[in-house]
Amino acid sequence: MTDRGGTPVATLEKIYTRAKELGLRFPYLGNVYNHRYENTYCPACGATLIERQGFSSRFRELDGTQCGKCGEKIGIVTHVG
């Protein structure tokens, strides 16, 4: 499908917003460099849990499996073994 351009960012933002409205707790936009919706946020307090930039990511406000700011339980596996 090289005859099609990329999905407009405004469309992706609408999808992100709708996903939140429908109850998805951890939506994020991929392949949208340096956009605030590229990160994963705590659904309770809005703290940045996972910060992404391009192909890099890092944990920010995670304390094990809970938000480091408000204590909200976050269903995440950070390592195996």
Secondary structure, DSSP 8 states (H G I E B T S, - for coil): -TTS----HHHHHHHHHHHHHTT-SS---SS-TT-GGGSEE-TTT--EEEEEETTEEEE-SEETTEETTT--B--------
